[in-house]
Amino acid sequence: MFISDCLSVNGAGHLTVGGLDTVELAREYGTPLYIMDEEYIRSTCRAYKSALREGFGSDRNVVAYASKAFCCAYMYRILKEEGCGADIVSGGELYTAIKAGFPADRLFFHGNNKTDEELEMALRYQVGRIIVDNREELIRLDSLARKYGKIAQIIFRINPGIDAHTHQFLQTGQIDSKFGVPIETGEAYELIKDSLKYDNLKLAGVHCHIGSQIFDSEPFYLAAKKLMEFVAKIRDELGYEISDIDIGGGFGIKYLPSHDPKTPAENLRAASEAIKKAAAEHRLSIPRVIIEPGRAIVGPAGVTVYKVGSVKEIRNVRTYVSVDGGMSDNPRYALYGSEYEVLSAANADGPRAMLCTVAGKCCESGDIIAKDVLIQKVKPGDFLAVLTTGAYNYSMASNYNRNPRPPVVMVRNGKANVAVKRESYDDLIHNDVF
């Protein structure tokens, strides 16, 4: 009935997440409110770990959760307990992980323009791998590693030139990208060749990330095949065998009933086939394989609940249902025109009889949550639920118009736990100088 397995309807007709009533949670914690099913997150982590094990017959491979999808101390504690790694892209994500007690050797530090301060943090905390994006970073990292008496384990971000068939803002593996270096131009080979000359760097592997919200397996097969061919070229021409291959993430999830995402095992089947076939063909050892699902782990686990403030009908034009949140807690429609499934939290299985546009409270015409969606009839004071908001909602939230960011509540085993507290007005002015 629903687009996520963690959703259901109770006897009162209310939407539930992980078995807990979203209407009751909204009344207890206020709105806007992010609700996430912790058990769903944990089970998806296990599913990807199992898929890696089945695909490659080894437990040495790594599910490195992409922190940018949803990052907080509570999430890192889940990942630590589930035996996952984490992909981080900033000093802030690194700091949060360390403060949460996450093992630094299971961190993979990405980013196309890491600052010296961030690289120093990575070296100081001894993160497991630093993913090098460009030549300038390579030079700076070697210098900093020498300064601190460290040997940095590095992976190069490579662009395999694969079209991921997704939104242009979400494509990252093509030649024309701000991320990484392309294989086709020879730049990737030359950079790796030069990296072997540095005393304070140790080349561990190659990485690619071809995009996000991908439903097709073929791009992953082609990307993995191209990376393995590149690894063979490095072995044959430079005499150096790479130990790690990071094939990134980008696995699609179900935002709408029409979406048809693959299971973790299906997502990895094509890539594992390409890697094993290429390894046999080129007489290579099967490398340690790293994957970086983020959205796929937390996206379907989340729901955002709002309170309806007004219902404005413009005759023969449109009906606006305005809620107490908006682009400040979910900017994805404003950024990408992203679509969502929306329903009444208190009448979740009722007939959908209201065609409307769900608008936020920010002072922007583009502050829209969902355009022209069919939902159950609602009135001011009712609660509205937007589904599949576990990824890139809290993590992309802002204080635009000085709106405090909503709290995050994790539900598990019939209990609700606050993972992130609601911001107060005092929090908003904390860094202001009066």
N, C-alpha and C positions, 0 to 999 in steps of 0.2 A: 504493500500500500504506500509506504513512504520511501524516499530516495536513500535513506540510510537505515541500517539494521538497528541502530541504537534508538530509533524513534518509534513511538507507539501512541495509542490513545487509551486512557483509562475509562472507568465506568461513568465518569462525569462528562466524558467527551473532551477532556483536556489533553493536550499534547504532553507526552512525557519524554524525557531524555534519560537513558539509563534507568528507567523505571520511576523516576521522580517527576512530579507534577510541575510543569513549567509555570503555570499560573500561580501556584503556591510559592514557588521560588521567586517569582517576580514580586509578589507581595512582601516576601521576607527581605529580599536584598535590594529591591528597587529596580528601576529601569533607567536607561538601557542596561541590559544584563547579558553578558556572555556566559553561556552554560556549555560545559564540555563533558563528554562521557569518558572518564578515565580508563575504564575497562576496555572500551573500544580502542583507545590509543594503544594500550598495552598489547591487546590481542593482534593489532595490525603490525606492531613492532615484531612480535613473535612470528607472524605470518611471513614477513619479509626475510627474517633470519632463517626460517625453515625453507623458504624458496631458494635462498642462496646455498644452503646446505644440500638441498636436493639437486640443484643445478650443477654444483661443482664438487659434491662429495667431500666437503671439508668445512670445518668450523672456524677456519682462520680468516674467512672473508668477513667483511664489515658492513653493517647497515649504519651509515653515518647520517643521522637525521639532519635535515636542512633547517637550522635554527631560525632562519629568517621567516619561516612560515608562522611560527609561534614560539616566542622565547620568554621564559621566566624561570626563576629558581625551581619552582615546582616541576616544570617540564624536564629540567635536567636531572632531577631526582628520579623521575620515572625512567628516563633513558639509562641512567646508571644502574638501576635495579633490573632493567630488562637486558642489560649487557650490550647496549648499542653504543656506537660512536656518535659524534656530532660534528656537523659542518658549520663553521662559524665564519662570519664575514666582516667583523669589526672588533675593535677593542672592547666595546660595550658588551657584545655577546661573549667574548672571551672572559671578561671580568665576571659576568653573571655566572658563567659555567664554573669558574674557579671558586667563587664565593659559595656556590651551591654544593661544593665538594665533588664536582665531576672530575674524573681522572684526566689530566692534561694529555697523557699519551694516547687518548682516544679522540683527540680533537684534530680536525682538519681545517686549517686556516686559509680561507679563500679571500678574494678581493682583487680588483684590477688596479687599485691605487692605495695600497697599504702605506700608512705613514711610518716614519722611523720609530715613533713612539709605539705604534702597534706591533711592529716587527720586534722591537726590544722586549715588549711584553711577551710575545710568543717565545722568544729565546729564553727569557727569564723563567717562565712557567714550564718550559720544555714541552711544547705541544708536539703531538705525534708527527704531523706532517704540515709543512708550509707549501701551499700551492702557488708557485711562482707564475706571474702573469706576463712579464715582459723583461727585456734585457736590463732596463734601468733598475728594476726591482732585484734582479739577480745580483747585480754589482753591489747595490746597497746592502743586501742581505749578507753577502759574503763579508763585507767590511764590518758590519755590526756583529756577526758571529765571531769574527776574529777578535774584535774588541772585548767581547764577553767570554772568550775562550770556549766557544761552543762549536759543535758540528751540527748544522741544520739539515734535517732530512727533508728533501724537497720533491715535489711532484710538479711537472709542467702542465699548464692548461693549454690544450691543443684544440684548434678549430678544425674539425674534420670535413667541413664544407657540406654538411647534411641539412637538407630542408626538412624541418620538423612538422610542417603542415599545421601551424598554429598561428595565433595572433602575432603580428610583426614585432610588438613590444616584448613578446615572450620567447622569440627565437634568439638563440645565443650561440649556435654552433656553426653558423655560416661564416664565410671569409670576412665579410664586412660586419665586424662586431667590435665593441669596445673591450671584449673579453678575450684573453689568450692570443696565441699566434697561430697562423694558418700552416697546414701541412703543404698545400699546393704550391705556395710560393717558395718553399725551401727554407723559410725563416725558422720553423720549428726545429728542423734538423740542425741548422747552424747554431741555434741557441743551445740545444742539448749538447752538441759537440763542444762548444765553448765551456759549458758548465762543468765538464769533466776536468777542467784545468784548475778549478778553485779548490783550495785546501780545506776550507771551512764549510763546504757544502757537499752533501752526498745525495746523488740522484737515486730516488726510490721508484719513481713511476711517472706515468702520463695520465692526464685527465681530460675528459670532455663533458660538456653539458649542452645538449642540442636544443633545449627549450623546455616549456612547461605546458601542462594540460594536454598531453599527447595521448591519443587513444590507439594509434597504429603501432604495431610491433616492428614494422620494417625499418624505420629510422634507427631504432636501437640496434638492430642486426647490422645495418650498414656502418653505424658509428663504431661498434665493437670490432667489426671486421677491419675497418680502416686503422684503428688504433693498434691492433695486433700486427698488421702488415708493417706499420711504422716501427713497432717494437722489434720486429724481425730485421728491418733495415738497420736499426741501431746496433743490434747484435752482430749482424754480418759485416757492417762497414766500420764500426767503431769498437767492436769486440767487447761490448758492454751489454749484459742482460738485465733488463728492468724487472723488478720484483712485484710492482703494484700496477694495476689498471683500475682507474676510477671512471666508471661510465656515467656518473652523474645521476640525475633523477628526472623529474618532469612527468611522471606517470599521471594520467588523467583520472579525475574523480567525477562523481555524478552530482552536478548542480541542478540538472533538470531531468524529468522523467525520460526524456528522449536520449539522454547520454548513456553510453554503454561501455563503462570502463572495464578493464581486464583485472583479474585477480593478481595478487603478487606473483604467484607461480607463472601465470601467463605473461606477465610483464617481463619476467626475467628469462623466459624460455628461449626467445630469439637471440638475446645477447649471449646466453651461455652456449647456445649452439654455435654461434659465430666464433666465440673465443676458443672453444674446444677444437673446432674444425681447423681454425688457423694455427693453433698450437701444434696439431698433428702435421699439418702441411709444411710448416716451417721448422719443425723439430724444436719447438720451444716448450719450456716448462709451463704448466698452467699457473698464471700469476695469482697473487692475492687479489681478489676482486672487491672493489668498494662501490657501493651504491648510495645515493643521497636522496631518498624520498623525504619530502617535507609535507607538502600539501596532501599527499596520499595517506599520510599517517594521522594528521590532525584535522584536515578539512571536514570530512563527513561526521566527525565527532562533535562538531560545534553547532549551536543554535544561538541566535541573538533575539532577545525578547524586548519589545518596545511597548510603550503605552501610546494609544491613539489620542492625539490632542484635538484634531478637527477633521471633519469630512466636508470637503468643499466641492460642490457639483457645479461645473460650468456647462450649462445646457448645450447639448449637441457638440460639445468639444471633449471634455475630460472630467473625471472625478479624481480629486486629490485626497488621499488619506495621509495626513501629516502626523509624524511620530516624534518622540522626544529624543531622537538621535539623528543620525545622518552620515554625511561624508566625513565627519570628524571621527566616527567609530568604524565606518566602512566606506573607504574611498574608491572601491573597485569599479563601481558603475561609472563614476566620474572619470576614472583613468582609462578603463578598457571597454566600457559599455557592458560590463559583466551582468549575466542574468542569474536570477535566483528564484527558488520556489518559496512562496510566501503563503501563510495561512493564519487563521484566527487561532490563538493558543487555547481559547476556551471552547471552541467549536471545531476542532481539528478535522473531524470526519463529516462535517456538515456540507450541504450543497454549496457549490461555488456560484454565487449569483451576483457578485459585484465586480465589474471591470473597473480597475482603478490604477492610478500611479501612486506608488508609495514615496512620499517626499520627506526629506529631513527638515530639521529646524535651523540649519545654517543659512546665513544671509548670502546665498548663491542660487541662481536659477538652475544651475547644474547639480544641485544637491538632491539627487534622486537615489533611492535604494532599488526600486524595481519599477519599470515602465510598462503600462498596459498589461497588468496581470489580473487573472481571474481568481478572486478569493471569496471566502465566506463573508456575509454582510457584517460589518463592524460599525461601531459608533464611538464617540468620544468616551474615553475611560476604559475601553477594551484593550486587551493585550494582543499584539501582533508578533508572530514568530517568523523569522527569516532563517531558512535552513542552510546547512553546509557553510557555516561561517567560522569554522575552527582555524582556517588558514588565511593569512593576509588580511585579517580584520583587526584584532588587537595589535598585531605587530606593526600595522600601518596606520594605526589610530594617531590622531593629533589633538592638539588643544585649540584648533581653529575656532575663532569667535570666543575664545577662552572657555570652551566647554571642557569640563573634567572628563577624563577617560573612564569608561565603565569598569566594574570589577569583573573578574573571571572566577566562576564557581565550577569546581570539578565534582562530578557525582560518581560514586562508586559504592557498591554493596548497600544501597539504600540510604546512603549518607551524602551530604553536601559539604564540601570543604572549600574555603576561600583560598584560591591560588594567588590572586592579585586583588588587593583592596581597591575599592572605589576611590578615585582621587577627590580631594576636597578643594574648596576654594583657597584654603591656606597652602595646599600643595602647589596650586597654580602660581602663587606669588612668592614661592619660597626663594627663588633666585633673583627676584626683583630688588633693585636698590632704591630705597625710599629716602 
